[in-house]
Amino acid sequence: MGEEGMTSDVQQKAAKTSPKLTVLPLVALIFYEVSGGPFGVEDSVKAGGGPLLSLLGFLIFPLIWSIPEALITAELATSFPENGGYVIWISSAFGPFWGFQEGFWKWLSGVLDNALYPVLFLDYLKHSLPIFNLLIARIPALLGITGALTYLNYRGLHIVGFSAVSLLVFSLCPFVVMGILSIPHIKPRRWLVVDFKKVDWRGYFNSMFWNLNYWDKASTLAGEVENPSKTFPKALLGAVVLVVSSYLIPLLAGTGGLTSPSSEWSDGYFAEVGMLLGGFWLKWWIQAASAMSNLGLFEAEMSGDAFQLLGMSEMGMLPAIFASRSKYGTPTLSILCSATGVIFLSWMSFQEILEFLNFLYAIGMLLEFAAFIKLRIKKPDLHRPYKVPLQTFGVTMLCLLPAVLLVLVMCLASLRTFIVSGGVIIVGFFLYPVLVHAKDRKWTQFDIEQPTSPSDTHQARHSAASEMYPGVDEASVSLLSDLSSTTQPDQEASGSENEELLKTE
């Protein structure tokens, strides 16, 4: 008992004393969770049958997708500034069952996304070091990279944040140079080329969606952000501008400065663009930036995935061991689980991973939009440090076009993706009652009860929760006060007595 209490105190102290994220590191983390630079957008030119649809896509899609998602994330992340992010939003709106499903889908989608980056890192290196084409060298390198980056996450989120800032500067600098060098060669008519016979709509929409999603991922780190009510909106705004600029400037330079046919635009083609515009030195710089960008993407994604599991554990959805922190304030087991998932999923092909994670992510986002609207109706008095300046009808319209895009991406998926994603959904439906049963039987230790939708006695429970959780912000108290329907009958009776006592007082 004494040792367990001492361990808990150490973990709580580490969580409280670990440095918080400020605006600049948070901008860098959001940038890498969403983008990481223009690496991978080359396929949009090929899939779009020329530059025109690609350029229009990166001008229009941010307006109908990225900005609405960023606005919703800013409101909900500042209303519920706790680790877990969207899991807390969904639980507050629809109850713990759907909150768990959201967490399961988004975590698996994130791990799938993260499995891409060590592989892409080696793909860039093999152009200069062909030995990485051989499995005998590739597999140890893959494990080594994953292990090293996992250790960096373990050492602390502030280290990851400032590492992301350095990687961001290094990754984008060659494209600034490429843009300047392209100016004398640019002919605007080249941007208007499109051949609709060559358009691959499935590939085009998947490319656009993948390169502009995951704005909500940073919400899983909300508990690690300094003054989130002010930091989050500023960081999201800066990240939106940075992401869109990092796509458009290289595309405008490459497609306007060269006469390359759209068929040549595939992953890694920006290195060739750099060579044609600047020489071999720029090609090598872009290749190095590409490799380093993949490291930044990995770090940001793993941080979000790990702190999501920590948040779910703190809510009582996962065993308490997932919330245990190292002396650096990081969730040790949650990081290891994410790293293990990355290793096991990295054997899949790029297109398989891309379509599968897009499908799962789309399901989760539809649920987030529904929760956002329901919370506006259900909890109009919820403290919202940042609020989207629209009424209920306005926010519904704000979510409409992104929802249509999500449904379109899902409809374009292959039959295999439908089958595999359906299997994942079924697993999540069965996994939740298994964990509830384990909790009831006390097979393992869980933390606080899970939140559900508010009852009619919300105000009384809010007052009681304020006394139980002093120092916790209003939004979090309003969530913690909505206890799970799975609470034992004697606890419910005790809760009723407390409410009556509060009323009489």
N, C-alpha and C positions, 0 to 999 in steps of 0.2 A: 504493500500500500504506500509506504513512504517513498520507495523508489519510483513508483508510478507517478505520485504527486510531484516529485522532483523533476521527472522527465517532462511532465505536462507544463510545469512552471518554466522550464528552460525553453520549451517550444513556444509558449506564449510570449516569453521575453524576446525570442528571436523574431517572432512575427511583428512585435511592436517596435523593435529597435532597428529592423532592417530598413535601409533607405527607401523612400517612396519615389515613384516615378513622377517627373516633372514634364512640362509641355514638350520640350525637344526630344527626349528619349521616347515619349509616348507617340509623337509624330512618326519617328523612325520605326517603332514597332508596328504601328498601324500600316505604314507604308509597306513593310515587309509582309504583314499578314494579308494584305490585299494584292500587292504588285511585286515589288522587288526590282523594278526597272522594266525596260522594254523586251527583255529576254522571253521569248515565247509568243510575242505578238506577230511575228513574221508570218505565221500560219494564217492569220486573218486576211492578209493580202492574197495568198494563194486560194483560200476557201472562198473569198469574195470575188474572185475572177478579176482582180485588179485593185489599184489603190483606192478608188472612189468609195466603195462600200466600207472598206477598212477605216478610212478617215472619217466618214460620216458616222460609223459605229462608235468611234471613240469620242465623237462630239455629242451624239444624241444619247447613247446609252447612259453616260454619267447623269444626264438630266432626268431620265425616267427610271433609273435604277440606283446609281451610286448616291446621289444627293438625298433622295427619299430614305434610303436605308441608313445613311449617316445621320440624318435628322432624327429618325426614330431611335437610333442607338444613343444619340446624345440625350434625348429626353428620358429614356428608360434607364440608362446607365447612371445618370445623375439622381434619378428617383430611387434607385436601388443600388447604392454604391458598395456592393459586396461582391466577393469572389463567387463566381457561378454565373453571373450575367444573365443571359437569356433563359437559363433554367429557372431562375428566381421569377422572371417576368411571367413565364408560362404557368408556373405553379401558383402564382398570385391570381392569375386570371382564370385558369381552368382546373387547378388542383394538382397534387403531387404526381398522379399517374401520368398525365401529359407532360408535366415538367421533366419527369424521368425519361420519357420517350424522346423529348427534345434534346436532352443531354446525351442520350445514347446515340441518336442519329448524328448530332453535330460533332461529338467526339470521334466517332468512326470516320466521318467525312474529313475531319481535320487530320487524323492519322494517315488516311489514304493520301491526302494532299501532301503531307510531310514525307511520305515514302518516295515521292518524285525527286526530292532535292539532292540527296546523296548520289543517286543514279545520274542525274543531270550534271552534277559536279564532275563525276568521273568521265562523262561523255565529252565535256569540254577539255579535260586534261588529256584524253587519249589522242587528240589531234596533234599534240606535241609529244606525248609519251605513249606510243602504240602498245606498250606492254599491258596497259589497262584494258585492251581488247581481250586478253586472256583471263579465263575464270580464276586461274591459280593466283593471279595478282589482284583481280577485281574484287573477289569476295573478301579477302583480308582487308583491302582498302575500304570497302563499304562498311565493314564492321568497325574498323578503326575510326573512320570519319563520324559514324553514328555515336560511338563511344565518347570521342573527344568533345563533340558538340553537346552531348547529354551531360557531360561533366561541367561544361560551361554554364548550362542551365542550372545545375545543382548549386553552383557557387553563388548565385544570387541574381535576382531580376534586374537590379540596377546595373550589374555588369553587362547583362544581355542588352539592356537599353542603350548604354553608351557604346557598346560594340556595334549595335545596329546603326548608330549615328555615323560612326567611322566607316562602316561598310557602305552606307548610303552615299556618302561623299565620294568614296572611291569608285563605286559602281556607276554613278551618273556623270562624273567628270568627262570620260571619253566621248559621251554622246553630246555634251555641250561643245566639245572641240569638233566633233563630226558635223554638228549643225552649222558651226561657223565656216568650216571648210567647204560645205556644200553650197553656200550662198551664191558664189559666181556661176555655179552649174545648174541652178534651179530653173526649170521651165514649168510654170503653173499648169499648163495644159496636160502635163503628164499625170497630175492628180485626178483628172476627170476620166481616166481610162477604166472601163468595166466591160466584161464579157459575160453576160448573164447565162450563156450556155455552159460556162465553166464554174458557175457558182455552186458550192457545196453548202447548202443551207444548214444542215446538221453541224458540220464542222465550224461554220461561221458563227452560229449562235453559241455553240459550246465554247469557242475561243473567246468571244466577247464576254460571256457570262463568267468564265473562269478568271479572266484577267481583271474583272471589276467587282468581284464579290468579296465576302469575308469582312465587311465593314463592322459587323457586330462582334467580331472575335475579341476585340480588345475589351469588351465589357466583362469578360471572364476574369480580368485583372483589376476590376474597379476597386477592390479592396486594397490594392497595392499602389493606388494613385494618390498623390498629394492634392488635396482640395479638388476632388473630382467634379464638383459642380461648375467650376470655372475651367479646369484643365481639360476636361473631355471635349466640350464644344470647340475650344480653340484648336486642340490637336486634330480633331476630325476635319475641321475646315482646312487647316494646313495640309493635311494628308490628301484630301480630295484634289486640291490644286496641284500638289506635287505629283500624284499618280497620273492625272490626266496629262500634265505637261511632259512627264517622262515617257508617255506613249506617243503623243502627237509630234513632238520635236524630232525624234529619230525617224518616224514614219514620213513626215514631210521632207526631211533631208534626203532619206534614201530613195523614196519614190519620185521625188521632184528633181533630184540631182543625177539620177541614173536612168538608163533605158531598159533595165532588166525586165524580162517577162515575168508575169505573176507566178508561173510554174516554178521559178527558181527560189521563190520566197518560202522558206521552211525554217525550222528551228536552227539557230546558229548563223543565219544568213547576214545578220548585222555585222559579223566579223568580216565577211567578204565586202560588204558595203564600205566598211572602214578602210580596207585595203585599197579599194578602187578610188576612194576620195582622198585618203591621206597617206597610204603606204603600209608596209608590213608592220611598222611600229604601232600604228593605230589598231591594226587587226589584233596584234598580240595584247594590246591594252584592253580591248573589248573582250577578248577571250578570258583574260585574267579577271576583269570586272564581272563577267558572267559567272565564273566559278565562285567568286567571293559573294556574289549576290545570292547564290543558292545556299550558302552558309547562313546568310542573314534571314532568308526565308525559313530555313529549318529552325533557327533559334526562336524566331517570333512565333511560329506555329506551335512548337513544342511548349513554349511558355503558356500560351493560351489554353492548350489542351490539358496541361498538368493542373493549372489553377482552376479550370472548370471542374475537374474531378475533386479537387480540394473543396470547392464551394458546394458541390453535391454532397460531400461527406459532412460538411458543417451543417447542412440542412437535414441530415439524417437519412438521405437517400442511399448512401453507400456506407460501408463499415468505417468506423472512426479512424482506422489505420491510414486511410487515404488522406486524412487531414493532418497527419503527423508531419512536422516540419524539421528540417535539418537545422544546424546551428547558424546557417546562413539565411534562415527564414523561408526556404523553398520546400515544396511538398515532395519528399523523397520517393515514396512508393508511386505516387501519381506520375512523376517523371519517368520512372523505370517502366511503368505500364505503357506509357506513350512510346518510349524507345523500343520496347519489345514489339509493339504493333507495327512500328515503322520497319523493323527488320523482317518481319514475317510477310509484309505486304509489298516489299520492294521488288519482288519477282514479277509483278504484273506489268503489262505494257503501259506506255504513256496514255494511249487513247482509252484503254480499259479503265484505268484509274480516273482519268478526266471525266468520262461520262458517268461513271458510278458515283463519284463524289459530288458531281453537279446535281444528280438526281436526289441524293439524300439531303444535300444542302437546300435544294428547292422545297422539299417537303417541310423541313424545319423552318424556312423563312415564311412560308404560308401560315404556319402556326404562330410565328412571331407577329405578323401583321394583324392576325385575328386578335391576339392578346393585346396589342397596342390599342386597337379600337375598343375592345371590351373594357380595358382599364380606364379609358377616357369616360365611358358610360357608367361603369360600375364604381369607380373611385374618383369622382370629379374633384374631391377635396384633398386628394393625395398631394403631399408636398412635392412639387416639381421645380427644382432649382433652375433647370432649363426646360422650357416648354415650347414645342412647335407652335408658332403663332397662327393656329387654325382651330376652328371649332370642330365638333364631331363630324359633320358632313364634309368639311374640308380635309380632315385627316383620312377619311374614308376614300375620298377621291385621290389623295396623295398615294394611297396604297394600291389603287386600282390598276394602273399601268404596270407597276412592278409585279403585281400578282399575275397579270396576263402574260408577262414575259416568263415568269416561273412555270406557268402551265405549258407554255409553248416549248420551253426547254425540256420539260418532262415528256411531252408528247413526241418529241423528236428522238427520244432514247430508243435503243434497240430492245428487242424482245428479251435478250439475255439480261440486260440491265433491269428491266421490269421484274424478271423472275428473281434475280439475286437480291434486289432491293426489297421485294416482297418478303423474301426469307429473313432479311435483317429486321424488318418491321415485326414479323411474327416472333422472332427471338426476343425483341424488346418487350412485347406484350407478355410473354411468359416469364421473363427475367424479373420484372417488377414484383409480381406476387411471390416469387421465390425469395426475394430479398425481404419483403414484408414478413413472410413466414419465419425467416431466419431471425429477424428482429424480434418478433413476438416470442419465439422459442428461446431467445437469448443465446443463440449459437455463437454470436460474436458481438462485440460492443459497437453500438451506434450512438451518435450524438443526439441533438435536440429533435423533437418531433417534426415531421414534415409539414410544410404549409399547404393549406388548401384555400378554396375561395372563401371570402368573408361571409359571416352569418349576419343575421339581423341585429345581433348584439355586438357588432363590430366596435362601437365606441367604448363600451364597457371593457371589452377585451383589450382594446388599445391602451386604456388606462392601466389595466393590470400588467400588460406587457411592458409599459413604460417603467413601472416599478421593478419588474423582474430583470429588465435589461437597461439599467441606467447608463447614460452616455451614448446609447445607440441612436442614430439619426431617425427622424420620424418615419421615413419611407421603410426602413428596415424593421422598425417596431410594428408598423402596420402589417408587415408580412409575417413577422414572428408571432404576432398575436392571433393569427388565423391557424389554429392548431389542427392537426390531422383528425379525420373522422375515425382513424384506427386507434385512437386513444382508448384506454381501458375504461369500462363503465364507472369504476370507482373514482378514476381521475376526472371523468366528466362531472360526476356528482360534486366532487370537491371544487371544480371550476365554477359550477353553478352557485355553490355557497359563497365563493369569493366574489362573484358578480353581485349577489344580493347584499353582501357586506359593503361592497363599494357603493351600491345604490343608497344604502341606509346612511353611509357616512357622507 
